[in-house]
Amino acid sequence: MKFKKSFFLVKAMSNKQALLLIFFAILSIQISAQQKHVINVVPQANQKVVVITDNGKPFTQFIFSDSSEKPVLYPIYAPDGNLITRGYPVAPRPGEPTDHPHHIGLWMNYEKVNGIDFWNNSFAIPADKKNLYGSIKTNGIAQTKSGNEGILKYDAEWMNQSKDIFLKEETTFIFSANDDERIIDRITTITAQQDVSFMDAKDGFLGLRVAHELELPSKEVRQYVDDKGNVTKVAANSSSTVTGNYLTSEGKQGDSAWGTRATWCMLYGKINNDTVSVAIIDHPKNIGYPTYWHARGYGLFAANPLGEKIFSNGKEELNFKLQKGKSITFRYRIVIASGRSKLSVDKVDKLSSDFGN
């Protein structure tokens, strides 16, 4: 009897109503299909590695080895399987640059924390200068969870070479995916164990070193100097496989994105036959919002809300301080997409709005 009533209801519908019913049925099926991605977050036995997969395919790894100066997500894969991170120094690939050995995967640290440099520390620092640099040591994994969203939580400490602890860190990664995009949300709270000063500096804060193909083409050797006078030369990279470009929410493109404020910044280019887009999105609750972008053409893609004096040519100054016992939280969203074309501005705006809410 119920079936007959339903049949006559459908029959009584107009053609327009029937088409709408079919449209919503198809939309429902598509949405359902998008929700079938399962993120597995799996600690590796007897290793300081957590493997994250998307429907069984590589997504990224969280690496926190004792020999590393900081924990990192490395490597990171786009939905199509292409690597978006540089291989060097962990697993170098032919043709990629070998500058800045401290640029590994996706990380978070800063150049000036009570005068100690956490950003530039690596195996390349000579022993007689190591006292100028700090390390972030992971105490352990607090939680892992798999499902439609993967969750990874860890605790760490920011310390100098004498093991004096400046900051305690609690970080949560939330991993999610659909057919075209992978998303990493990072929420990090740092708590001062003594009075801590973050003097305005160029090198910080959330950093990503991207694959060679996503660099911006350049025919010239580029030279960069850090606050200690160390000079790093970056080779020219004008090969046909280097196709990257930056675009910010404020419309800045290419090298013009560097040192400007924006809600988000996107890097996109060709890897093999696909267009890969990587967007980093700031959060309205972050200090210094909208952040300055330390986005270099040679492949360093970083959001730095703490370096106002550097990026504004002295017009602004922050010199952020955190008193002992006080905390601050930083939130960032990283979106990795692959397909025939780059992520649209409207799409990134929507992802930004969802994150901010």
C-alpha positions in Angstrom: 0.0 0.0 0.0 2.8 2.4 0.9 4.6 1.6 -2.4 1.4 2.5 -4.4 1.1 5.8 -2.6 4.8 6.6 -3.3 4.3 5.6 -7.0 1.3 7.9 -7.5 3.2 10.8 -5.7 6.1 10.6 -8.1 3.7 10.2 -11.1 1.9 13.4 -10.0 5.2 15.4 -10.0 5.9 17.8 -12.8 8.8 17.2 -15.1 10.7 19.9 -13.3 10.2 18.4 -9.9 11.2 15.0 -11.2 14.4 16.4 -12.7 15.2 18.0 -9.3 14.6 14.8 -7.5 17.0 13.0 -9.9 19.6 15.8 -9.5 19.6 15.6 -5.7 19.8 11.8 -5.8 22.9 12.0 -8.0 24.4 14.7 -5.8 23.8 12.5 -2.8 25.6 9.6 -4.4 28.6 11.9 -5.3 28.8 13.2 -1.8 28.6 9.7 -0.4 31.4 8.7 -2.7 33.6 11.6 -1.5 33.2 10.5 2.1 34.7 7.0 1.5 38.3 8.1 2.0 39.8 6.4 5.1 42.9 7.9 6.7 45.0 5.5 8.6 47.5 6.8 11.1 49.8 4.0 12.1 52.9 4.2 14.4 55.7 2.0 13.3 57.0 -0.5 15.9 60.4 0.3 17.2 60.7 3.3 14.9 60.2 7.0 15.6 57.9 7.2 12.5 54.1 7.4 12.1 52.8 6.5 8.6 49.7 8.2 7.3 47.8 6.7 4.3 44.7 7.7 2.3 42.7 4.6 1.3 45.9 2.6 1.6 48.0 5.0 -0.6 50.9 7.1 0.8 49.9 10.5 2.2 52.8 11.4 4.5 54.9 10.3 7.5 55.6 12.0 10.8 59.3 11.6 11.6 60.8 12.4 15.0 64.1 10.6 15.1 66.7 11.4 17.8 69.2 12.6 15.2 66.8 15.2 13.7 66.7 18.8 15.0 62.9 18.9 14.7 59.9 16.7 14.0 58.7 16.9 10.4 56.0 15.6 8.0 58.1 14.0 5.2 57.5 13.1 2.4 54.1 14.5 1.4 52.2 13.2 -1.6 49.5 14.8 -3.7 46.3 12.8 -4.4 47.7 11.7 -7.8 50.7 10.2 -6.1 53.2 12.9 -7.0 55.6 14.1 -4.4 55.3 17.7 -3.4 58.3 17.8 -1.1 62.0 18.0 -2.0 63.9 14.8 -1.4 67.2 16.3 -0.2 68.7 15.7 2.4 66.8 12.5 3.3 66.3 10.9 -0.1 67.9 13.2 -2.8 66.4 13.0 -6.3 68.3 13.7 -9.6 68.4 17.4 -10.6 67.0 18.9 -7.4 68.9 21.6 -5.4 70.9 20.8 -2.3 70.9 24.1 -0.5 69.5 24.8 3.0 69.8 21.3 4.5 67.5 22.3 7.3 64.5 22.5 4.9 62.9 19.1 5.3 59.2 18.4 4.5 56.8 20.4 6.6 57.9 21.8 9.9 57.4 24.6 12.5 60.1 26.5 14.3 61.7 30.0 14.5 65.0 31.8 14.0 65.2 33.8 17.2 63.9 32.3 20.4 65.7 33.9 23.4 68.5 34.5 20.9 68.7 30.9 19.9 68.2 29.8 16.3 65.9 26.9 15.9 65.2 27.4 12.1 68.6 27.0 10.6 69.8 24.1 12.7 70.9 20.9 10.9 73.7 18.3 10.6 75.6 21.0 8.6 76.3 23.3 11.6 79.9 22.9 12.8 80.3 21.7 16.4 82.0 25.0 17.5 78.9 26.9 16.4 76.2 24.5 17.6 75.6 26.4 20.8 73.9 29.1 18.8 71.2 26.7 17.7 68.2 25.0 19.3 66.4 21.7 18.8 62.8 20.5 19.2 62.7 17.1 20.8 59.6 15.0 20.6 58.7 13.3 23.9 56.2 10.9 22.4 53.0 10.3 20.5 50.0 11.2 22.7 47.3 9.9 20.3 46.7 8.4 16.9 43.3 7.8 15.4 42.2 6.5 12.0 38.9 7.1 10.1 37.3 9.7 7.8 39.7 12.0 9.6 43.1 10.9 10.8 44.4 12.4 14.0 48.0 12.5 15.3 48.9 14.3 18.6 52.4 14.6 20.0 54.3 16.5 22.8 57.7 18.1 22.3 60.2 20.5 24.0 62.1 23.4 22.5 65.6 23.5 24.0 69.1 24.8 23.6 72.2 22.6 23.5 72.5 22.7 27.3 69.0 21.1 27.5 67.4 24.2 29.0 63.7 24.0 28.0 62.3 27.2 26.5 58.9 26.0 25.4 56.7 22.9 25.7 54.7 22.1 22.5 51.5 20.2 22.0 50.6 19.6 18.4 47.5 18.0 16.7 47.5 17.1 13.1 44.1 16.4 11.4 44.4 14.6 8.1 41.5 14.4 5.6 41.0 13.7 1.9 38.7 13.5 -1.0 39.3 12.4 -4.6 41.0 15.7 -5.6 42.4 17.2 -2.4 44.3 16.2 0.7 44.1 18.5 3.8 46.5 18.8 6.7 45.3 21.0 9.6 48.0 21.8 12.2 47.1 23.1 15.6 50.1 23.8 17.8 50.1 25.2 21.4 53.4 26.3 22.9 53.8 27.1 26.6 56.7 29.1 27.9 58.8 27.3 30.6 60.7 30.6 31.2 60.1 34.1 29.8 60.6 33.8 26.1 61.2 36.5 23.4 60.6 35.9 19.7 62.5 38.9 18.2 61.3 39.8 14.7 63.2 37.7 12.2 62.9 36.5 8.6 63.3 32.8 9.0 60.1 31.3 10.4 57.5 29.9 11.2 55.5 27.2 9.4 57.8 26.0 6.6 57.5 23.7 3.6 60.3 22.9 1.1 58.7 21.8 -2.1 59.6 19.6 -5.0 62.0 20.9 -7.7 59.1 21.1 -10.2 57.2 23.6 -8.0 60.0 26.1 -7.8 59.7 29.4 -9.8 61.9 29.4 -12.9 65.1 31.5 -12.6 68.1 31.9 -15.0 70.2 33.5 -12.3 72.2 32.1 -9.3 70.5 33.6 -6.2 72.3 34.4 -2.9 70.8 34.6 0.6 72.4 35.7 3.9 71.2 34.7 7.3 71.4 36.8 10.5 74.8 35.3 11.3 76.3 36.3 8.0 76.2 32.8 6.5 75.8 33.0 2.7 73.8 30.4 0.8 73.8 30.3 -3.0 70.9 28.8 -4.9 71.6 27.5 -8.4 69.6 28.7 -11.5 66.7 26.4 -12.3 65.4 27.4 -15.8 64.8 23.8 -17.0 61.4 23.0 -18.7 60.3 20.9 -15.7 60.3 23.9 -13.3 56.9 25.6 -13.6 55.9 26.9 -10.2 54.1 30.2 -9.4 52.7 31.8 -6.3 49.3 33.4 -5.9 47.9 35.1 -2.7 44.5 36.0 -1.6 45.4 39.6 -2.3 46.3 38.9 -5.9 50.1 39.0 -5.5 51.8 36.6 -7.9 55.3 35.0 -8.4 58.2 36.6 -6.4 55.9 39.5 -5.5 54.2 37.3 -3.0 57.2 37.4 -0.7 57.0 39.8 2.2 53.3 40.5 1.8 50.3 39.9 4.0 47.5 37.6 2.9 44.9 35.2 4.3 46.3 32.4 2.1 49.1 31.8 -0.4 49.0 29.1 -3.1 51.9 27.5 -5.0 51.0 25.6 -8.2 52.8 24.0 -11.1 53.1 21.0 -13.3 54.4 17.7 -12.0 54.5 15.0 -14.7 51.1 15.4 -16.5 49.1 17.0 -13.7 48.8 20.4 -12.2 49.6 20.3 -8.5 48.4 23.1 -6.1 49.6 23.6 -2.6 47.8 26.2 -0.5 48.7 27.3 3.0 45.8 29.0 4.9 46.2 31.3 7.9 43.6 31.3 10.7 41.9 34.5 12.0 42.8 33.6 15.7 46.5 33.5 14.9 48.8 36.3 16.0 49.7 38.7 13.2 46.8 37.6 11.1 46.8 37.9 8.1 50.4 36.5 8.1 53.4 37.6 6.1 54.6 35.1 3.5 58.2 34.1 3.5 57.6 32.5 0.0 60.8 32.1 -2.0 61.0 31.2 -5.6 63.6 28.5 -5.0 61.1 26.3 -3.1 60.8 27.6 0.4 57.1 28.2 1.2 56.6 29.6 4.7 54.1 31.6 6.7 55.8 33.9 9.2 53.6 36.0 11.5 56.4 36.9 13.8 58.8 38.8 11.4 56.9 42.0 10.9 59.9 44.4 11.1 61.7 42.4 8.3 58.8 42.2 5.9 57.5 45.7 6.4 61.0 47.4 6.0 60.8 48.6 9.6 57.3 50.1 9.3 55.9 47.5 11.8 57.4 45.7 14.7 56.2 42.9 16.9 59.0 41.3 19.0 56.5 38.9 20.5 57.0 37.9 24.1 55.6 35.0 26.1 55.8 35.1 29.8 56.6 32.0 31.8 53.5 29.7 32.1 51.6 31.5 29.3 50.6 29.8 26.1 49.8 30.7 22.5 48.1 28.6 19.8 48.9 28.6 16.1 46.5 27.1 13.5 47.3 26.4 9.8 45.6 24.5 7.0 47.6 23.0 4.2 45.7 21.9 1.1 47.3 19.7 -1.6 45.3 19.2 -4.8 46.0 17.6 -8.2 44.2 17.6 -11.5 43.9 19.3 -14.9 44.0 22.8 -13.5 45.0 24.6 -10.3 42.7 25.2 -7.4 40.4 28.2 -8.2 40.4 31.3 -6.1 36.8 30.6 -5.1 37.7 27.1 -3.9 40.6 28.3 -1.8 38.4 31.1 -0.4 35.8 28.5 0.6 38.5 26.2 2.2 39.8 29.3 4.1 36.3 30.3 5.2 35.5 26.8 6.4 38.8 26.6 8.3 38.3 30.1 9.9 34.8 29.0 11.1 
